[in-house]
Amino acid sequence: MHREGFLGIAVIFATKDGILLDQLVRFWEFAARLKAEQRKGWVKKLRLQRTESVADHSFALSLLCLFEGERRGYNVERLLKLALLHDLEESITGDLTPQDKESRGENIVKAQKIAAREQLLSYFPKENQRVYQELWSELENERSKEAQLVHELDKLEMALQANEYAKGGIEATKLKEFYESSRAAIKDPKLKRLLDEISSPRQAQNQPDGADYGQ
């Protein structure tokens, strides 16, 4: 992911008067960790030399939210904030697969997430910390149509990335569980139809060749 993507995060969260430069830099240092944090599901299942990072995923999700939010007339500013927040805690906890979460235990994972969020929030302007804490809660509990859309586009982005790997020569059997995970989470009729289209074997076969990801 290019540095401009994280510059966008910094602009959203750090434009209030009086914020200290070291707070901005420290916040960026956490966000920048996501550039090197690989998405573990791809790493463990596909054994690729190069895999999507959490930053790559967050950037792609934000663009999907921008496009689909405008098309639906949703609150795009809110969508982008939620999208940028959705995996930010992984700069501290690391990316966790469902198996990782199960082995650690639900209570431990939840406590680690809360601690990570509190640490990240400490770098926000004090007058905005509660607002972003509430945004995280809104996202986690899907309390708005924007939060619901972020969750579903999150899963759609995973399916789109699976398609990219398919174009690079990854076997369909290795990608099946990613499509199935997306299908189980997506309820929106329009997004579900799109998912069905992009995950069909014929669609994957007919797509032009993409980058060779190697194994």
N, C-alpha and C positions, 0 to 999 in steps of 0.2 A: 504494500500500500504506500502511495506517495505521501510525503510529509504534509502536503496540502490538506489531506483528509483530517489529520490530527490538528492542523491549524484551525480547521472548522470547529472542532471540539473546544479548543481553547477560546475561540471568539465567543462561542455560545455561553461558556461558563465563567469567563474572566474579563468581562468588559466593564464591570462596575468601578466607579472611581475609588481610589484608595487601596485597591488590591496590591499586595506586595509582590514585587517581581519574583522573589524566591518562591512564593506560593504558586505562581503561574508555572515557573520552571519545574517545580516539584510535581505539580499535577501533570505536566507534559511528560515527565519521566515515567510516571505510572502508565499513562496512556500509550506511550511509545513501546512499552513492553509487549503490547498486543501485536506489534509487527513481527516479533519473533516467536510468539506463542502459537504453535501449530494446532489446528483443529484435530484433537486426538482421535476422533472417530475415523477420519481418513487415514491417519497414520497407522492405527492398529489394524484396520480392516484391509486397506489397500497396499500397504508397504511401499509407498511411493518415495522417490528421492526428493521430490518437491511437492509440498502440499499447501493448501490454502491456510493462511494465518487467520487468527481471530480478527485482526485489523482488516484483512481482505474481506471477510464476511460482513463485518460491521459497516464497512463502506458500501458494499453492494446492497445490503439491507436498507441503508439510508436512502440510496437512490431509488430503490423499489418503493419505499414509503413516500418519497417526494413525488414520483410519477403517479402512483395509485391514489395518494391523498389528494392531489390536484384533480384527478379524474372524478373522484367521488365527492369533492367539495368538503373534505374533512379539514380539521385544524392542522395544517401542514407543519407549523412551528412545533406544535405539541408532538406530532408524529416523529419529527426529526430528533427532538430531545429524548423521547422514549427509545428510539432506535439507537442513538448514541450511548444511552445508558445501559442498554439491555445486557451487554456482555462486559461492561467496563470493570466490574468486580473481578473478572478473570485475570486482570493485570496483577492481582494479588493471590487469588486462589488457584490460578491456572485453569485451563479448560478441563472440564470433567465430563467423561462419558457417563451414560446411565449406569454402566457397570462400576465405575469409580464411585459414583454416589451411593450405590447399593452397598459396596464394601465398606465405605466410611460410615454409613448410617445416616438416616435422614436428619436427626437432631444435630449431629456434628457438622454436616454440610450446611444446614441452615444457620448455625452459629457462626461458621466461617464466612458465609455470605454477609451476614449482618455486620460482623467486625470489619470486613473489607469495605463495605459501603460507608460505615462510619468513618473509617480512615480517609477514604476519598472525599467524603463530604467536608472533612476538616479543612480542606484546601479551597473550598468554595467561599465566596464572600459570606460573612455570617448572616446577613439579612436574607440570603437566598437558600441557606442550608435546609430549612424546613420545607421549602417549596420542592426542592429536588428529592428530599426524603419522601415526600408525598407522591412524587412522580414515580419513584421506584416502587412504592406500595401499589399505586394504580396499575403499573405494568404487571407486577407479580400477581395481582388479583383480578386482572382484566376488567377493571371497573369502568372503562369507557370504550367507545367504539374504536377510538384510536389505538388503545392498548390491545384490543382484540385483533385489530388489523396487523399491528406489529408482530404479534405472536404467529399469525398465520403466514405473513410474508417471510418471517424468519424460517419457517419450514419450507416455504416455496423456494427460497433462495438456496436451501440445501439441495433440493431436487434439481434446480438449475445448475448447481455446481456438479452434481452427479452426472448431468448430461455432458458437461464439459469434459469430465473424466472419461465418459463413454466415447466421446469424439476423439480422445487421445489414445484409445485402444484398450481401456480397462474393460474386463469381462462383465457382462450384464449381471451374472450371478453374484458378483461382489458388490454390486450397487443396489441390488433388490431391496435390502433392508432399509436403505436410506429413502427410497421411494415409498416404501410401506410406512415408515415413520412419518413422512410428510402427509401421506394420505390419511392416516389416523388422526392427525391434528387439524387438518384443514376442513372447515365446515362451510365456509363461504361458497355458494354455488358457482360463482364466476371463477374463483381461484381453483376450485376443485376440478372444473372442466379443463382449465389450463393445465393443471397437474396431470390429469388423465392423458392429455394430448402429448405433453413433453415426455412422459414416462412410458409411452407405448413403444414396444420394440421396433416397429416400423419407423417411427419418428427418429429414434436414435440412429438407426441404420442409414436413413436418408439425409442426415445432417452432414454438412461439409466437414472435412477434416480439420481438427483443431491442433493445439500444441501436443507434442508427444511427451507425456508426463514421465514415462519410464517407470521401471520397477526395480 
